[in-house]
Amino acid sequence: MNKESVAKTIDEYIARFPDEIAIRLQKVRETIRGVAPDAEEGISYQIPVFKLHGPMVYFAGYRTHIGFYPTSSGIERFKEELSEFKIGRGTVRFPLNKEIPYDLIARITAFRYAENIAKKKQ
């Protein structure tokens, strides 16, 4: 992948997907923004990131799922609620053939938001 093909904004990133995926990515973005309106949007590791005193959450689109990356603490804290999904140390996959749990994304984001605020106060 050459440098020019890497998205520079979340709008640019989402625009590269077919409508059915782009709509869900935009809804993930709006869900995160609703919980963390003062977080800074950006692209890191070639995917969207929201930062507040450091990275807070990332998300990405794929052919079969939406990837959500709330770091290992976000996964650990919500492990039970995430048990029906494929999870890794800091990642969860929401399959496109099921409803995306936006309310869960909001709660995980709120947890990560509070963590990053607390980290800043230390």
C-alpha positions in Angstrom: 0.0 0.0 0.0 1.5 3.3 -1.0 1.3 6.4 1.2 -1.3 8.1 -0.9 -3.7 5.2 -0.5 -3.7 5.6 3.3 -6.8 7.5 4.6 -5.9 10.8 6.3 -9.3 11.3 8.0 -12.1 9.2 9.3 -14.4 10.6 6.6 -11.9 9.4 4.0 -11.6 6.0 5.6 -15.3 5.4 5.8 -15.9 6.6 2.2 -13.8 3.7 0.9 -16.3 1.1 2.0 -19.5 -0.2 0.3 -22.6 1.6 1.7 -23.7 -1.3 3.9 -20.4 -1.3 5.8 -19.9 2.5 5.6 -23.3 3.1 7.3 -22.3 0.9 10.2 -18.8 2.5 10.5 -20.4 5.9 10.6 -22.8 4.7 13.4 -19.9 3.4 15.4 -18.2 6.8 15.0 -21.3 8.6 16.1 -21.7 6.3 19.0 -18.1 7.0 20.2 -18.5 10.7 19.6 -21.7 10.7 21.6 -19.9 9.4 24.6 -16.6 11.3 24.1 -17.5 14.6 22.4 -14.1 16.1 23.4 -12.0 13.2 22.1 -9.8 13.9 19.1 -10.4 11.9 15.9 -7.6 10.6 13.8 -6.0 7.8 11.9 -3.5 5.6 13.5 -2.2 2.2 12.3 -4.2 3.1 9.1 -7.5 2.9 11.0 -9.8 5.4 12.9 -8.8 6.3 16.4 -10.3 8.5 19.1 -7.8 10.0 21.5 -8.1 11.7 24.8 -4.9 11.9 26.8 -3.7 9.0 24.6 -5.5 6.5 22.4 -8.9 5.6 23.7 -10.6 3.3 21.1 -10.0 2.3 17.5 -12.4 0.8 15.0 -12.1 -0.6 11.5 -14.2 -2.1 8.7 -13.6 -5.5 7.1 -15.5 -7.6 4.6 -17.2 -9.7 7.2 -17.0 -7.7 10.5 -16.4 -4.4 12.2 -13.3 -4.5 14.4 -13.4 -2.5 17.7 -10.2 -2.0 19.6 -10.8 -0.7 23.2 -7.4 -1.9 24.4 -7.0 -4.9 26.7 -8.6 -3.1 29.7 -11.8 -2.5 27.7 -12.0 -6.1 26.6 -11.2 -7.4 30.1 -13.8 -5.2 31.8 -16.6 -6.3 29.4 -15.4 -9.9 28.8 -18.7 -11.4 29.8 -20.8 -9.2 27.6 -18.4 -9.8 24.7 -18.4 -13.5 25.1 -20.7 -14.1 22.1 -18.2 -12.4 19.8 -14.7 -13.3 18.7 -12.3 -11.4 21.1 -8.6 -11.0 21.4 -6.4 -9.2 23.9 -7.5 -5.8 22.9 -9.9 -6.5 20.1 -13.5 -7.6 19.4 -15.1 -8.6 16.0 -18.7 -7.7 15.5 -19.9 -9.8 12.5 -21.8 -7.9 9.8 -24.5 -10.6 9.7 -25.7 -9.7 13.2 -26.8 -6.4 14.7 -23.9 -4.3 15.9 -24.3 -3.7 19.7 -23.9 0.1 19.6 -25.1 0.3 23.2 -22.2 -2.0 24.3 -19.8 0.1 22.2 -21.0 3.2 24.0 -20.5 1.6 27.5 -17.0 0.3 26.6 -16.1 3.7 25.2 -17.4 5.4 28.4 -15.2 3.0 30.5 -12.1 3.8 28.3 -13.0 7.6 28.5 -13.0 7.4 32.3 -9.8 5.4 32.3 -8.0 8.0 30.2 -9.4 10.9 32.2 -8.1 9.2 35.4 -4.7 8.5 33.8 -4.4 12.2 33.0 -5.1 13.2 36.6 -2.3 11.0 37.9 
